[in-house]
Amino acid sequence: MINRVVVIGRLVNNPELKITVAGTSYVRATIANEQIYKDNKHTNFIDILVWGGLAENLSKYCDKGRKILIDGRLEIKKNKKGEAAYINTT
């Protein structure tokens, strides 16, 4: 099965680099993706999860408002608050 998602959008906040207990770098961020059709404008807010060197570069070189392209896979996880969908770049 294919699970590939490509999205272009702008960073909603400054990416914050974090490190797992095992020492792997990661960033959780949100991008805003605008869709315009005729007179209708809609913005999707998409959560992303970036790992390793990509996460380090994202936090180092990209600030809030920067346009980025994400290529990854869609994952939906259930937690205590309900379902959360995000794009995972691994």
N, C-alpha and C positions, 0 to 999 in steps of 0.2 A: 504494500500500500504506500502511496505517496502522501507525505505530510510536509509541504513546503509552503512558506508564507514569505512574501516580499512586500514590505511597506515603506513608504517614504513619509516622513513627518518631521515635526519640530519638537525638540526636547522641552518638556513642560517645566522641569527643574534642573538644577546643576546635578550631574551624576556624582554619587558618593561611592568611592571604592571601599569595599569591605573584604575581609579575608575569612575563609572558613577555618575551623579547628585544624583541618588537614593542611592548611596553608595555601589553598587555592583562592585566587582573586576573583571577585564578582561584583557586578553592579546591577541593582534593580532600578529601573527608571520608567518613565511614562513618556510616550510621544503622542502629539496631537496630529491627526491626519484629517485634512479637510476634503470633503466631497461636495462638488458643486454640480448641480444638474438644473439647467435653465435658471429659474429664479430661486431655487431651493439650495440652501447651504447647510451642511451638516458636518459636525466635527466628531470624530471618533477618538477616544482616549485609550491608547493601547499600552498595556504594561509589558515591559521587556525584561529579560534576564540575560546578561552578557557575562561570559566566563573568560578567565585567563588573560592573555595579552591583549585581547580585544577590550576587555573591561578596563585594563590599565590605561590603554590609549584613549578610550572614551572619556574616562574621568580626567585625564591629563589635558586633552586637546579640545573637548567639546563642552560648551556652556549652555545654559538655558537659552532657548530660542534658536539654537543651531539646527539646520536641516540635516537629517541623516537618513540613510537607507539601511533597513534591517532585513537580513535574509536568514531565516531560521525555520523552526517548526512550532506549530501551535500545540500547547499543552493546557489541559484543563485539570486542575487539582481541586479536591474537596478539602475544606478545613472546617473548623468549628463555626466560622461565620458564613459558610455556604461555599459556592463554587467560585473559583477564580480562574480566569483564562489569561494566558500570557504567551509571548513569543520567546522561545528559548533559542539562543544562537549556537548551541553546541551541536 
